[in-house]
Each structure stands twice: as C-alpha cells, then as structure tokens.
Amino acid sequence: MLTNATEASAVHQVVNAARLGTFGTAFTRVLLAGHSYGSVVAWYEAATYADVDALLITGMAHEVRPAAAVPVTTSLVPASLDPTYLTTRPGTRAVFWHGPHDDPAVIAADEAAKDTVTTSELADTLVAQGSSITDDIAVPVLVAEGQQDLAYAAALHTEAAHYPKAPCVDTYELPDAGHDLNLAPHAQDWFARAVQWADRVLGTTGAPPHC
C-alpha cells in the first residue's frame, strides 16, 4: 500500500545511495524537496531518518482553508476501474491548480500528463497535517506557496511555528501563481529564490552555511 511510511522509506534509500556515491558522486550535503503530497513524504523522510541537510516544501502546509478543501476533493474522480486511484476531473486543473495568468498550453500539457493519487495518500495527508511529525525536523526549511493557491496560501504566515527544532524557517510566496507554482509564467523568480536559499543554508565554495 502507498503510505507516508513506505514512500518515505523509498526516498530514504535514494538519499542513502546519493551519500554513498551510488550515482557516481558521493554527496556530502543533500537537500530534500517536495511538492504537494511529495512534501508530505518529505516531512516524514526528514523527521524519521534525519539524513538530509535542508528541506524545501512547496504546495503544502499544516493548515488548509476549508472553503478550498471541499471543491478540490470533489474535483477528484477514479482514474481507472480501480477506485483506489484518483485523478482530477478534466478541466478542473485550471481552476484549482493554476494561477490566473498561466499559459493555456502549459495547463493543457499539465492536464495531459497528470498523475494519480490514492485514497490512502489522501488520508495520510490529512493525518500528517494534524500531527506533530514536523516537530522533529532539525534542519533549515523553506516553505513556498503560490499566492493563488486556494488551499494553502493563507496558511503560509503561520507555517514556521510547525518546525520548532529547525534552526531557521523561511517562507516564500510567488505572486499570481496557483498550487502548481513551478508551472507559473514567472516561475524563474521562485527558482532563483530557491537557489539563493540553498546556497545560504548549505554553503557554497568559500562560504560556510548559515541561516
């Protein structure tokens, strides 16, 4: 079954392989990034295994706007004959996942390549949002949301409180972007901010890491 625990275990194996040089280079510093449900998996991996040096969370927060939760949930339909796997109804991604100025061609490509989510993953997300799992994360954290993310943008200003052991928690809001902030026309602004943050908390050549 796909759960937070099983998926976090899989990510942990990748992190361990990266540190051991399995991919050709032995990495001494690892930044774990997640988006949406991937951020929930990142929470569990970082908290359970304490094997990463920084955590980047996007499209996820501990608090969700109730007014957004219902329409987003009702936009999901079975992806196949197996009702365990869900995906979004055709045409709903433009409303809930994208900002008002996103390129229609990008939205269409997103629709064509959309993935699935399982009922167990949805249930695990709700459990994680109400749990204290992130209390044990003790590395620098960056939380980013799109300004037009109906579910999570409003929670950005309170998110830092959910990482009490983290040496620093930074937040970033990409103007006019929806839940899929990486697909916004001006996503490069967010990418530049993420790189600056990573350089600061992990350190670069000649510069030590600092919060």
C-alpha positions in Angstrom: 0.0 0.0 0.0 1.2 3.5 -0.8 1.6 5.3 2.6 3.7 8.1 4.0 5.9 5.5 5.7 6.5 3.3 2.7 7.2 6.2 0.4 9.4 8.0 2.9 11.4 4.7 3.2 11.9 4.7 -0.6 13.1 8.3 -0.6 15.5 7.4 2.3 17.1 4.7 0.2 17.7 7.3 -2.6 19.2 9.7 -0.1 21.5 7.0 1.3 22.5 6.0 -2.2 23.4 9.6 -3.0 25.6 9.8 0.1 27.4 6.5 -0.7 28.2 7.5 -4.3 25.9 5.0 -5.9 25.0 7.6 -8.6 28.7 8.3 -9.4 29.4 11.1 -6.9 29.3 10.8 -3.1 27.2 13.8 -2.0 28.1 15.2 1.4 25.1 17.5 1.5 21.6 16.6 0.5 18.6 19.0 0.1 15.2 17.2 0.0 12.5 18.9 -1.9 8.8 18.0 -2.2 5.7 19.4 -3.9 2.1 18.8 -2.7 1.8 15.2 -1.5 5.5 14.9 -2.2 6.0 17.5 0.6 4.2 15.2 3.0 6.5 12.4 2.1 9.5 14.8 2.6 8.2 15.7 6.0 8.1 12.0 7.0 11.5 11.2 5.5 13.3 14.1 7.1 11.6 13.6 10.5 12.1 9.8 10.5 15.6 9.4 9.2 17.3 12.7 9.9 19.5 12.2 6.9 19.1 15.4 4.9 20.7 18.8 5.4 17.8 21.1 4.3 14.2 20.7 3.4 12.2 22.5 0.7 8.4 22.3 1.0 6.1 23.6 -1.8 2.3 23.3 -2.3 1.7 22.0 1.2 1.0 23.4 4.7 -0.3 22.2 8.0 -3.5 24.3 7.7 -5.8 24.1 4.8 -8.7 26.5 4.0 -11.9 24.6 4.5 -13.5 26.5 1.6 -10.9 25.1 -0.7 -10.8 21.5 0.7 -14.3 20.6 -0.5 -14.1 21.7 -4.1 -10.6 20.3 -4.5 -11.7 16.9 -3.1 -14.8 16.8 -5.3 -12.7 17.5 -8.4 -11.2 14.0 -8.0 -12.6 11.0 -9.9 -11.4 7.4 -10.2 -8.5 7.2 -12.7 -9.5 3.7 -13.8 -11.7 0.8 -12.9 -9.8 0.7 -9.6 -11.4 3.3 -7.3 -8.3 3.4 -5.1 -6.6 5.6 -7.6 -7.9 9.0 -8.2 -7.1 11.9 -10.6 -8.7 15.3 -11.4 -11.7 15.8 -13.5 -11.0 17.1 -17.0 -11.0 20.9 -16.9 -10.6 21.4 -13.2 -6.9 21.8 -13.0 -7.1 25.3 -14.5 -9.3 26.3 -11.6 -7.6 24.7 -8.6 -4.0 24.1 -9.7 -3.1 27.1 -11.8 -2.9 30.9 -11.4 -5.0 33.4 -13.5 -2.1 34.1 -15.9 -0.8 30.6 -16.6 -0.2 29.7 -20.2 -3.2 27.7 -21.6 -0.7 25.5 -23.4 1.0 24.7 -20.1 -2.3 24.0 -18.5 -3.2 21.6 -21.3 0.2 19.9 -21.0 -0.4 19.5 -17.3 -3.8 18.0 -17.9 -2.3 15.5 -20.4 0.4 14.4 -18.1 -1.5 14.5 -14.8 -0.7 11.8 -12.3 -2.9 9.9 -9.8 -3.3 9.9 -6.1 -4.5 7.1 -3.9 -7.2 7.2 -1.2 -4.5 6.1 1.3 -2.3 9.0 0.3 -5.1 11.5 0.8 -5.9 10.0 4.2 -2.2 10.2 5.2 -2.1 13.8 4.1 -4.9 14.8 6.5 -3.2 12.8 9.3 0.1 14.5 8.6 -1.4 18.0 8.6 -2.9 17.4 12.0 0.1 15.6 13.5 3.4 16.8 15.1 5.6 15.0 12.6 7.5 18.2 11.7 8.4 18.8 15.3 11.3 16.5 14.8 12.8 18.2 11.7 16.0 19.9 12.8 17.4 21.3 9.5 16.8 24.6 7.7 13.4 24.7 6.0 11.9 26.7 3.1 8.2 26.7 2.6 6.8 28.1 -0.7 3.3 28.6 -1.9 1.6 30.2 -4.9 -0.3 33.4 -3.9 -3.4 32.0 -5.6 -3.2 28.5 -4.0 -6.7 28.2 -2.8 -5.8 25.6 -0.2 -2.5 26.7 1.4 -1.5 30.3 0.6 -3.4 31.7 3.5 -1.5 29.4 5.9 2.0 30.5 4.9 2.4 33.1 7.6 1.8 30.5 10.4 3.8 27.6 8.9 7.1 28.4 10.6 5.6 27.6 14.0 5.3 23.9 13.0 9.1 23.4 12.8 10.2 24.2 16.4 13.6 22.5 16.2 14.5 23.9 12.8 17.4 26.4 13.0 15.6 28.6 10.5 12.3 28.5 8.6 11.9 30.8 5.6 8.8 31.3 3.6 8.2 32.5 0.1 5.0 33.4 -1.8 5.1 33.6 -5.6 2.6 36.3 -6.8 -0.3 35.3 -9.1 0.8 31.6 -9.0 -1.6 28.7 -8.2 -0.9 25.4 -6.5 1.4 24.4 -9.3 3.8 27.3 -8.7 6.5 25.6 -10.7 4.4 26.0 -13.9 3.7 29.7 -13.5 4.9 32.0 -16.3 7.3 33.7 -13.8 8.4 30.6 -12.0 12.0 31.6 -12.7 11.6 34.2 -9.8 10.8 31.3 -7.5 13.6 29.1 -8.8 16.2 32.0 -8.3 14.9 32.4 -4.7 15.2 28.7 -4.0 18.8 28.6 -5.3 19.7 31.6 -3.2 18.3 30.0 -0.1 20.0 26.6 -0.8 23.4 28.4 -1.3 22.9 30.2 2.0 21.8 27.3 4.2 24.1 24.6 2.6 27.1 26.9 1.9 29.0 27.4 -1.4 32.6 27.3 -2.3 34.4 29.7 0.1 31.2 30.4 2.1 30.1 28.4 5.1 26.4 27.5 5.6 24.3 29.8 7.7 20.7 30.5 8.5 
